């Protein structure tokens, strides 16, 4: 549990120390979901009106089955985030053979009044 001047925060961590669920004063909860390799996969937020998926990370490993393997290997996505969907839109990454980011492209929502919910 941590406390600061803006309210109280509570966090529940997994055995490996990664946060699983967080509560903040003001009726805000956050839940993090990890994949089998313990990489952040999904983040859910509940502000009192129901839980919604606000961040979704798609790793290159997942795209090997779904897309052609040439695209995955050309962008060096294996083991790396390929796409991150968040409240602003989507970020797509490209890496060099060492795993360093060489290109990052953001596509933003054109309708700013709509809240992101990537659960569909």
Helices and strands as residue ranges (DSSP letters): E 2-4, E 7-13, E 19-24, E 28-34, E 40-46, E 51-59, H 60-66, H 69-74, E 81-85, E 89-95, E 101-108
